[in-house]
Structure formats: structure tokens, C-alpha cells
Amino acid sequence: MKKIFLIKFFSLLFLISTSNCQSQSLIDYFKSFLQKNVSNNALLLFFELMRKNFSKKNYPGNLDHNKQAFETHKSVIKSNNGYIEDQHNYKDMKYGYKTIAYSGCEIIAVYNSLYYLTKDENIDFPQMIDYFEHDGILIDGEFGTTPRALEEYINSKGYRTQSSYDIKDYDKIGDKCDVFIITFYNNKEDIMDMIHTVALTKEGKKFHIHNNGRNSHQIGYNSITELLEKINNGKAKDIFLIGINKN
């Protein structure tokens, strides 16, 4: 899960500047300001601005390093039925100037989605990282990857997608598509808990979430909106959903 560095920085400045008249209610208001006052569409537009203007897009040595490091993870991935479920263990794999453990959840979600669709045990995860380092990375990995770049990558592989930043559309997309990538705030009351992106797979009529903590994928939900209501102790808030069809 990635840390939102700039938001933390400006939050700190704000709290310092108001320290003489601070109240707990003011602190709580600022922690939830982004989630409650900035539209999902505006947030996505902000990510696209960063995508185009604030990353180096050249990280020599990362690809070769990641190819070697990824070999050490393959046995665990196989034991997890082909999915990456343990992002915190990927501190040895680089993404921009950060690591996959720090800000690679979006790329892991793409990997897990493609594995669900193909059951291909030879998906080139290091090459996928390299792709997003050239197009999609935000502030050299500090903010992870813009959700729009994930959808574009999926489309480039020949899959049709449906996407929305409006939660009213989520269950309709859930009915029509086979696998999903969803971005959400971990805590609608505290931005310090960061933003996360995961893959959702559909097993029968149940939705399962991957790479969201120990054994999270074992729990089935009746709908995407129910999943959002229950994960993270009910604290999560939606940002963007991508639905992917097999054909």
C-alpha cells in the first residue's frame, strides 16, 4: 500500500499553522477533507496531471534487478494459486525510486487480473513494472500508478473494459464483467491510512479481493458495493472501478 507523501506533507504544514487554535474536530476534518470534498473524477484528473509531468520515466537497472528478484517469489505465488497476495514481502523489487512493497499495489492488481483471465504462470511481472515506469508511474513511484494507465494497459492486451468513478455503476459493471480492478481510500475518515488498489475475482456469484491483507481472498462478497461496505472494518471509500471481460 502506498503512502501519499505530498498529502502528508501538506497536512503537517496545515496542522502546524493552526496549532495555536487546534481542536480535535479540526484535525479530524482535515484528515477526511480529500475523501469527502474532492470528487473522484477530480482526483483522477490530478493523477493524470502528475502522470504526464512529474516522473523521470527512466530508471536504469530496475528491470534487470527485478527479473532476478522476482524468481525468489514464484514459489509463494504458486502456493497462493497463482496470485500475488503478499505485497509487503516485495521490498526487494524496485518501482521507480520506490519498491513494489511501497507503491506497487496497482501493478499487482493488473498481474492478478491477467492471471485470472489467462491462468498463465509465466506472466512477466518485471516487464510489466518496466512498462508502467515508462507510462503511468506517479512521482517516481511515490504515488504509485494512475488508475487510467491500468485500464489502458489492459486494453492494449486486447481485453474490453468498462470503468466508472461513480459507485452507482459498480454493481452493474460487476454483473457484466469477469474480473475487476478497484481503487479505494483505505479509511474515509483518515487519509493517513492511504489509498489502495486491488483485483477482484468472481468465483460463481461471489466476489473475492486479492492482496488486501492475510487471507482476504478467502472471503466472498455478494456484490462489489457490499465488499466496499465491509472491507477494512467498513472504513473504505470508493475511487475508481475497472471491469474486464474475457472476450
C-alpha positions in Angstrom: 0.0 0.0 0.0 1.4 3.3 -1.0 1.9 6.3 1.3 0.6 9.6 0.0 3.6 11.7 0.7 2.5 15.1 -0.5 -0.8 14.9 1.3 1.0 14.0 4.5 3.4 16.9 3.9 0.7 19.5 3.4 -1.3 18.0 6.2 1.7 18.6 8.5 2.0 22.2 7.3 -1.6 22.8 7.9 -1.6 21.3 11.4 1.5 23.3 12.4 -0.1 26.5 11.1 -3.2 26.0 13.1 -1.6 24.6 16.2 -2.5 27.6 18.4 -6.2 27.2 17.8 -6.4 23.5 17.0 -9.2 21.2 18.2 -9.6 17.5 17.6 -12.5 18.2 15.4 -10.4 20.4 13.1 -7.8 17.6 12.9 -10.4 15.1 12.0 -11.9 17.4 9.4 -8.6 17.8 7.6 -7.9 14.0 7.7 -11.1 13.4 5.8 -11.2 16.5 3.7 -10.0 14.8 0.5 -12.3 11.9 0.8 -15.4 14.0 1.5 -14.8 17.1 -0.6 -12.8 16.2 -3.7 -14.7 14.3 -6.3 -13.3 11.0 -7.7 -13.2 12.5 -11.2 -11.1 15.4 -9.9 -8.7 13.1 -8.2 -8.3 11.0 -11.3 -7.6 14.2 -13.3 -5.0 15.2 -10.8 -3.3 11.8 -11.1 -3.2 12.2 -14.9 -1.6 15.6 -14.5 1.1 14.0 -12.4 1.5 11.2 -14.8 2.4 13.5 -17.6 4.6 16.0 -15.8 6.2 14.7 -12.6 8.1 11.5 -13.2 11.5 10.8 -14.6 10.4 7.7 -16.6 13.9 6.2 -16.8 15.2 4.0 -14.0 18.4 2.2 -15.2 19.0 -1.2 -13.7 15.5 -1.7 -12.3 14.4 -4.2 -14.9 17.4 -6.5 -14.6 17.2 -6.2 -10.8 13.5 -7.1 -10.8 14.0 -10.1 -13.1 16.4 -11.6 -10.5 14.3 -10.7 -7.5 11.0 -12.0 -8.9 12.5 -15.5 -9.2 12.5 -15.7 -5.4 8.8 -15.0 -5.2 7.5 -17.6 -7.7 7.1 -20.5 -5.3 5.0 -18.4 -2.9 2.8 -17.1 -5.8 2.3 -20.7 -6.9 1.2 -21.6 -3.3 -1.3 -18.8 -3.5 -3.0 -20.4 -6.5 -1.1 -18.1 -8.9 -1.9 -14.7 -7.2 0.3 -12.2 -5.5 -1.3 -11.8 -2.1 1.7 -10.5 0.0 2.8 -7.1 -1.3 4.6 -6.3 1.9 7.2 -9.0 1.0 8.2 -7.3 -2.2 10.7 -4.8 -0.7 13.3 -6.4 -2.9 11.6 -5.3 -6.2 12.0 -1.7 -7.4 9.4 0.6 -8.8 10.8 4.0 -9.9 12.7 5.1 -6.9 10.5 3.2 -4.5 9.6 -0.5 -4.1 6.7 -2.7 -5.1 6.1 -3.2 -1.4 5.7 0.6 -1.0 3.7 1.5 -4.1 3.2 -1.4 -6.3 -0.4 -2.4 -5.5 -1.8 -1.2 -8.8 0.6 -3.3 -10.8 -0.1 -6.3 -8.6 -3.8 -5.8 -9.3 -3.1 -5.9 -13.1 -1.0 -9.0 -12.6 -3.7 -10.8 -10.6 -6.4 -9.8 -13.1 -4.4 -11.1 -16.0 -3.7 -14.3 -14.2 -7.4 -14.8 -13.5 -8.1 -14.3 -17.2 -5.3 -16.5 -18.6 -4.1 -18.8 -15.9 -0.7 -18.1 -17.4 2.0 -18.8 -14.7 4.6 -17.1 -16.9 3.2 -13.6 -16.9 6.3 -11.3 -17.0 5.8 -9.2 -13.8 9.2 -7.4 -14.1 8.4 -6.4 -17.7 5.0 -5.1 -16.5 6.7 -2.9 -13.9 9.0 -1.6 -16.6 6.0 -0.7 -18.8 4.4 1.4 -16.0 7.7 3.0 -15.2 7.6 4.5 -18.7 3.9 5.4 -18.6 1.7 5.5 -15.6 4.1 5.9 -12.7 3.3 8.9 -10.4 6.2 11.0 -8.9 8.8 8.3 -9.5 6.7 5.7 -7.5 5.8 7.9 -4.6 2.1 7.9 -5.5 2.1 4.5 -7.2 0.4 4.3 -10.6 -2.6 6.3 -12.1 -5.7 4.1 -12.5 -6.3 5.3 -16.0 -2.9 3.8 -17.1 -4.0 0.4 -15.7 -7.1 0.4 -18.0 -5.1 1.5 -21.0 -2.7 -1.4 -20.4 -5.5 -3.9 -20.1 -7.0 -2.6 -23.3 -3.6 -2.9 -25.1 -3.7 -6.7 -24.3 -6.9 -7.0 -26.3 -9.5 -7.0 -23.4 -12.6 -4.9 -23.3 -13.2 -2.8 -20.2 -15.9 -0.8 -18.5 -14.9 1.7 -15.9 -16.5 4.3 -13.6 -15.7 6.6 -10.7 -19.4 6.6 -9.6 -20.2 3.8 -7.1 -23.8 3.8 -8.5 -22.3 2.0 -11.6 -20.3 -0.6 -9.7 -22.8 -3.4 -9.3 -23.9 -3.1 -13.0 -20.3 -3.4 -14.0 -20.0 -6.3 -11.5 -22.8 -8.2 -13.3 -21.3 -7.7 -16.8 -17.6 -8.3 -16.3 -15.4 -11.2 -15.3 -12.6 -9.6 -13.2 -12.1 -6.2 -11.7 -9.5 -3.6 -10.5 -10.7 -1.3 -7.9 -9.0 1.7 -6.3 -10.3 3.0 -2.9 -9.4 5.0 0.2 -8.5 2.6 3.0 -10.2 4.9 5.5 -12.8 7.5 4.6 -12.0 9.3 7.9 -8.2 9.4 7.8 -6.2 10.0 4.6 -3.1 8.9 6.6 -4.3 5.3 6.0 -3.6 5.8 2.3 -5.1 4.6 -1.0 -5.0 1.0 -2.2 -5.7 -0.8 -5.5 -6.7 -4.5 -5.7 -8.0 -7.1 -8.1 -11.5 -8.6 -7.5 -12.2 -12.0 -9.0 -15.6 -13.5 -9.4 -16.0 -17.1 -8.2 -19.5 -18.2 -9.0 -21.7 -15.4 -7.7 -19.2 -14.3 -5.1 -16.5 -11.5 -5.3 -13.1 -12.1 -3.8 -10.5 -9.5 -3.1 -6.7 -10.2 -3.6 -3.7 -8.5 -1.9 -5.7 -6.8 0.8 -4.2 -8.5 3.9 -3.8 -12.0 5.2 -6.4 -14.4 3.8 -8.6 -11.6 2.5 -9.1 -13.5 -0.7 -10.9 -16.3 1.1 -13.9 -14.2 2.0 -16.7 -14.0 -0.6 -19.0 -11.0 -1.1 -22.3 -10.8 -2.8 -21.6 -7.6 -4.7 -18.9 -5.0 -5.2 -20.8 -2.5 -3.1 -21.1 -5.0 -0.3 -17.4 -5.6 -0.4 -16.7 -1.9 -0.1 -19.1 -1.7 2.8 -17.4 -4.5 4.7 -13.6 -4.5 4.0 -11.3 -2.6 6.3 -13.9 -2.7 9.0 -16.3 -0.7 6.9 -13.9 2.3 6.6 -13.1 2.0 2.8 -14.4 4.5 0.3 -14.5 4.0 -3.5 -12.5 5.9 -6.1 -12.4 4.0 -9.4 -13.5 0.7 -10.8 -12.4 -1.1 -13.9 -14.3 -4.2 -15.1 -12.6 -6.5 -17.6 -14.2 -9.0 -19.9 -12.5 -12.2 -21.1 -13.5 -11.7 -24.7 
